[in-house]
Amino acid sequence: MVSKEEIEHVAKLMRIEIDDHVVHIDRVQKMITYFDILDKANVESEELIVKDQTIDNLRDDEYIPYDDKLLKYLKNYKDSYIRAPKMV
């Protein structure tokens, strides 16, 4: 069972504020229950089918020049700078 203190601790580590811890306790408990079901699925013996590709079967890399300037379509582009959102 997940406790309120564990939810508060994880929220503090993630630097997020949580008002209602009960809602998150139920959600996390459901996720843990689902992971337990996946752990019991016993898929270790399943064989993965991987198709090998040789380099000859891959497409050639081609440089296709683009005539238009893409930077002018950006919202926060000014002169030679792009304004990014503030990092908190």
C-alpha positions as CSV (number, residue, x, y, z in Angstrom):
1,M,0.0,0.0,0.0
2,V,1.2,3.5,-0.9
3,S,1.2,5.9,2.0
4,K,0.4,9.6,2.1
5,E,3.9,10.3,3.2
6,E,5.4,8.6,0.2
7,I,3.2,10.6,-2.1
8,E,4.2,13.8,-0.3
9,H,7.9,12.8,-0.5
10,V,7.8,12.1,-4.3
11,A,5.8,15.3,-4.9
12,K,8.5,17.3,-3.0
13,L,11.3,15.6,-5.0
14,M,9.4,16.5,-8.2
15,R,8.8,20.0,-6.9
16,I,5.1,19.9,-7.4
17,E,2.3,20.9,-5.1
18,I,-0.5,18.4,-4.4
19,D,-3.6,19.4,-2.6
20,D,-5.5,16.1,-2.4
21,H,-3.1,13.2,-1.7
22,V,-5.9,10.6,-1.4
23,V,-6.6,10.8,-5.2
24,H,-3.0,10.2,-6.0
25,I,-2.7,7.3,-3.5
26,D,-5.5,5.5,-5.3
27,R,-3.9,6.2,-8.7
28,V,-0.4,5.0,-7.7
29,Q,-1.9,1.9,-6.0
30,K,-3.7,1.0,-9.3
31,M,-0.5,1.4,-11.2
32,I,1.4,-0.8,-8.8
33,T,-1.3,-3.4,-9.0
34,Y,-1.1,-3.3,-12.8
35,F,2.7,-3.7,-12.7
36,D,2.2,-6.8,-10.4
37,I,-0.1,-8.3,-13.0
38,L,2.5,-7.7,-15.7
39,D,5.2,-9.3,-13.6
40,K,3.1,-12.4,-13.3
41,A,2.5,-12.6,-17.0
42,N,5.4,-15.0,-17.5
43,V,6.7,-13.8,-20.8
44,E,10.3,-14.7,-20.3
45,S,10.0,-17.8,-22.4
46,E,8.5,-15.8,-25.3
47,E,10.7,-15.5,-28.4
48,L,11.1,-12.1,-30.0
49,I,11.1,-12.1,-33.7
50,V,13.7,-9.7,-35.0
51,K,14.2,-9.2,-38.7
52,D,17.8,-8.3,-39.6
53,Q,18.4,-5.8,-42.2
54,T,21.5,-5.4,-44.2
55,I,22.8,-2.0,-45.1
56,D,22.1,-2.7,-48.8
57,N,18.4,-2.9,-48.0
58,L,18.2,0.5,-46.3
59,R,17.5,3.7,-48.3
60,D,20.3,6.0,-49.3
61,D,20.8,9.2,-47.3
62,E,20.1,12.1,-49.6
63,Y,20.5,15.8,-48.9
64,I,17.6,17.7,-50.3
65,P,18.1,21.4,-49.9
66,Y,15.1,23.5,-48.7
67,D,14.9,26.9,-50.3
68,D,12.6,28.6,-47.8
69,K,14.0,30.0,-44.5
70,L,12.3,28.0,-41.7
71,L,13.3,30.4,-38.9
72,K,11.0,33.2,-40.2
73,Y,8.0,30.9,-39.4
74,L,8.8,30.7,-35.7
75,K,6.7,32.8,-33.3
76,N,9.6,34.0,-31.1
77,Y,12.2,34.6,-33.7
78,K,14.0,38.0,-33.7
79,D,17.0,38.9,-35.8
80,S,19.3,35.9,-35.2
81,Y,17.8,34.8,-31.9
82,I,15.0,32.4,-30.9
83,R,13.3,33.2,-27.6
84,A,12.7,30.1,-25.6
85,P,10.3,29.8,-22.6
86,K,11.6,30.7,-19.2
87,M,13.0,27.8,-17.1
88,V,11.7,27.8,-13.6
